[in-house]
Amino acid sequence: MTPEFVTTFAAEAIWVAMKLSAPLLMIALILGLAVSIFQAVTQIQEMTLAIIPKMIGVMVVLMLFLPWFLTTAAEFMTKVFSNIPFFLGLG
């Protein structure tokens, strides 16, 4: 295993993690901002009002993107498992 391989592999792992987390984080950010603006305008300071829309939004996005999440993760793991001999220095 060369240092270049390790660096490339780590960068790809981070990139896959970012791709998988981005839709969930973006919807939570957008809904959190919308709820915060609503709370500021109406002066309603209820904690459940801030959490429940984000939870529902994240669950909806998770259900919509689940096939893509699974495909992306499976492709990365297939690449990891196919490189096991190289990791062990056998390839």
RATABEL-V775518 format. One record per residue. N is the residue number from 1. RES is the residue in one letter. SS is DSSP state (2 for helix, 1 for strand, 0 for the rest). PSI is psi in whole degrees, -180 to 180 (NA if undefined). Layout:
# RATABEL-V775518
n=N res=RES ss=SS psi=PSI
n=N res=RES ss=SS psi=PSI
This chain:
# RATABEL-V775518
n=1 res=M ss=0 psi=125
n=2 res=T ss=0 psi=159
n=3 res=P ss=2 psi=-33
n=4 res=E ss=2 psi=-40
n=5 res=F ss=2 psi=-44
n=6 res=V ss=2 psi=-44
n=7 res=T ss=2 psi=-44
n=8 res=T ss=2 psi=-43
n=9 res=F ss=2 psi=-44
n=10 res=A ss=2 psi=-40
n=11 res=A ss=2 psi=-40
n=12 res=E ss=2 psi=-38
n=13 res=A ss=2 psi=-42
n=14 res=I ss=2 psi=-41
n=15 res=W ss=2 psi=-43
n=16 res=V ss=2 psi=-42
n=17 res=A ss=2 psi=-39
n=18 res=M ss=2 psi=-41
n=19 res=K ss=2 psi=-39
n=20 res=L ss=2 psi=-32
n=21 res=S ss=2 psi=-20
n=22 res=A ss=2 psi=-48
n=23 res=P ss=2 psi=-40
n=24 res=L ss=2 psi=-44
n=25 res=L ss=2 psi=-38
n=26 res=M ss=2 psi=-44
n=27 res=I ss=2 psi=-37
n=28 res=A ss=2 psi=-40
n=29 res=L ss=2 psi=-47
n=30 res=I ss=2 psi=-47
n=31 res=L ss=2 psi=-38
n=32 res=G ss=2 psi=-42
n=33 res=L ss=2 psi=-44
n=34 res=A ss=2 psi=-44
n=35 res=V ss=2 psi=-39
n=36 res=S ss=2 psi=-42
n=37 res=I ss=2 psi=-44
n=38 res=F ss=2 psi=-43
n=39 res=Q ss=2 psi=-37
n=40 res=A ss=2 psi=-39
n=41 res=V ss=2 psi=-43
n=42 res=T ss=2 psi=-9
n=43 res=Q ss=0 psi=31
n=44 res=I ss=0 psi=120
n=45 res=Q ss=0 psi=61
n=46 res=E ss=0 psi=126
n=47 res=M ss=2 psi=-38
n=48 res=T ss=2 psi=-27
n=49 res=L ss=2 psi=-29
n=50 res=A ss=2 psi=-29
n=51 res=I ss=2 psi=-44
n=52 res=I ss=2 psi=-48
n=53 res=P ss=2 psi=-37
n=54 res=K ss=2 psi=-42
n=55 res=M ss=2 psi=-45
n=56 res=I ss=2 psi=-44
n=57 res=G ss=2 psi=-43
n=58 res=V ss=2 psi=-40
n=59 res=M ss=2 psi=-41
n=60 res=V ss=2 psi=-47
n=61 res=V ss=2 psi=-39
n=62 res=L ss=2 psi=-42
n=63 res=M ss=2 psi=-38
n=64 res=L ss=2 psi=-39
n=65 res=F ss=2 psi=2
n=66 res=L ss=2 psi=-44
n=67 res=P ss=2 psi=-40
n=68 res=W ss=2 psi=-41
n=69 res=F ss=2 psi=-48
n=70 res=L ss=2 psi=-41
n=71 res=T ss=2 psi=-45
n=72 res=T ss=2 psi=-46
n=73 res=A ss=2 psi=-40
n=74 res=A ss=2 psi=-39
n=75 res=E ss=2 psi=-42
n=76 res=F ss=2 psi=-44
n=77 res=M ss=2 psi=-34
n=78 res=T ss=2 psi=-42
n=79 res=K ss=2 psi=-40
n=80 res=V ss=2 psi=-49
n=81 res=F ss=2 psi=-33
n=82 res=S ss=2 psi=-20
n=83 res=N ss=0 psi=6
n=84 res=I ss=2 psi=-44
n=85 res=P ss=2 psi=-36
n=86 res=F ss=2 psi=-37
n=87 res=F ss=2 psi=-37
n=88 res=L ss=0 psi=-3
n=89 res=G ss=0 psi=16
n=90 res=L ss=0 psi=-14
n=91 res=G ss=0 psi=NA
